[in-house]
Amino acid sequence: MHPRWSLSDVSLRLPVPLRLALLVTAIGLAAAACGPSGHNAASGGTHKPAVTQCGMARTPANVPVKVEITKGQVGCPAAMSVEHQYRKAILDGKGPGAGGSGPVNVGGWQCRVYPTPQVLKTGWASRCTRNGAEILAVLPTPS
């Protein structure tokens, strides 16, 4: 018959330096598990690109939005100008379809609004793209 060992009996048999090393390792693993998710470079995780906040604008429906540059090399003055031109184009009836949801060309930028369900889910009101650059109009979070 084999003697039964409890965990306390096993831990008493381990040398103190080894017990300390195991404790430090366990704490390190627990801390790593509690860290931010989605940023693990070793596993090819995602890296959230930097977003440049440019200021406030208004949609054609006069709703305030934050103008953000999410991709590419675009200056804030240019991004704000594109948003203002896009709003004016929609108000002038240059947007195809009901409500101007189709793409509108604004100085080489392709701009379009997001459908309402996506706006409610993400807060993104519209997006303008050109050569890999992206400008988003985002609803401000309620305070």
N, C-alpha and C positions, 0 to 999 in steps of 0.2 A: 504494500500500500504506500502511496506517495503522501508525504506531509503537505498540508495545505498552508500556503503562504498568503498573507494579506498584503495589501499595498504598503501598509506602514512597516511591515517586516522587510519588504524589498527596499524601501527608501532608506531604512536604517543601515542596510548593507552597502549602499553606495557611498563612496568617499565624498566628503563635503565639497571639494572643488567640482566634482562631477554633478552633484545635486545643484550647486549654484549655477553651473553652465546650463543645465537643463531648464532651470527656472528662468534664466535670462533669455534663452531661446524661446521658451513658451510665451513670455511677455512680448518679445519682439514679433512673433507670429501673430499674436492677438492684436497688437498695435497695427500691424500691416493690414490685417483683415478689416480693421475699423477705418482705415484711410479712405480717401476718395476713390470711387470706382471709375473704370473707363480710362485710366491714365497709365496703364502698365505697358511701358515701352518694350519690355522683354517679350511680352506675348503679342506684340503688334497691335496694342490697344490704340484707342483713338486719342487724338490730341486736339482739343478745342482751339481753333485759331483765334487770334486776337481780334477783337471787335473794336472799331473806332466809333465812338459816340460823337456825332456832329452837331446835334441840336434838335430843335422841334420844328415841325412843319404841320400842315393840315391836309387831310384828304379832301377829295372833291365834295364829300358830304360834310366838310368842316369839322371833322374829328381830329383832335391832336394826335400826332404820332412822333416817335423818336426816329431820327434818321441815323442809320448805322451803316458803316462800311464793313462788310463781313469777308470780302475777298478782294485781292488785287491792290494795285497802287492807285488810289484815288484820293484826292484832297477833299477836305470837308467843304470848301467853297464850291467845288465842282459837284459834289454829291447833293448839296442843298439846292443848287441851280437845277439839277436834273429833277429833283422832287418837285420844285416849284413849276418847272416846265411841264412835267407830267400832269400835275393837277390842272394847270391851265388848259392843256390839250383835252383832258376829259371834260372839263367845264365847257369848252368850245365845241363839244360833240365830235371830236376826232377819234374817239375810241369805238371800235367795232362792237356790235352786239348791244344788248340791253345792259345799261350800266357801264359800258366801256370795259368789260372784263377781258377782252381780247388784247393781244399785244399792240402797244402803241410805240412808234419810233420817235424818240426824243433825242435829237442830236447824236444819232448813232447808237443810242441805248435802246434796248427792247424792254419795255415796262409793261407789267400786268398786275392786276389785283389778284389776291387769293380768294377762293370761294369762302363764303361765310363759315361753314363748318371748320375749315382749316384756320381761319382767323380766330375763331373762338378757342380752338385747341392750342395754337402756337402763339397768337398775338401778332403774327405777321400780317400786315394789311396789304402791302404790295412789294414788288421786287423789280429792280431794274438791273439788267446785265449787259456787259459789253466786253469782249475779249477776255473772258475769264474773271472780270471784276464783277462785284455784286454790291448793290446798295439795297438795304431793306428799310421799309417804313414799318415800325413796330408800335403797337399800342402800348402806352405806358402802363405799368402795373399799378393797380389801385392801391392807394395808401390807407 
